[in-house]
Amino acid sequence: DDHDRRVRQILEQVRGNNTGEPVSVVMREKTLRVAAETKAKDLTMENEELESEVVNLKAQKKSFEVLLSKSEERRSEMEHKMTNQNELITQLREEIKNIINEAEEESEELETKLVTLKHEKKRIEADLLLCQARSSS
């Protein structure tokens, strides 16, 4: 009996837990199954990490899009302000030109009046001299 039991144990070890396959095949299957399960867990974790990274990248993209939009708005506002300032500068230049032209015209008129007044003064002085000459004779 003891001998038979010992033979059965040896046969079980060789055949692998009553499956009829050698222990090395059973062990290899177990090793491969454990390796496959470990690989599946690793891939699942890697997939979760990648999904998390994708979520973060999408959030960053959204943030950059918002910044870009604000930047475009700001640029547009600045262009509008620059256009308004350029229009104001053009208007001011026109007004200055008009003022200068008016001042030049006024200056010419004043010069003409001055010349007229000088002639009038000379005529009055001549009349005065004539009057003085008549009164002294």
Secondary structure, DSSP 8 states (H G I E B T S, - for coil): -HHHHHHHHHHHHHHTTTSSS-HHHHHHHHHHHHHHHHHHHHHHHHHHHHHHHHHHHHHHHHHHHHHHHHHHHHHHHHHHHHHHHHHHHHHHHHHHHHHHHHHHHHHHHHHHHHHHHHHHHHHHHHHHHHHHHHHH-
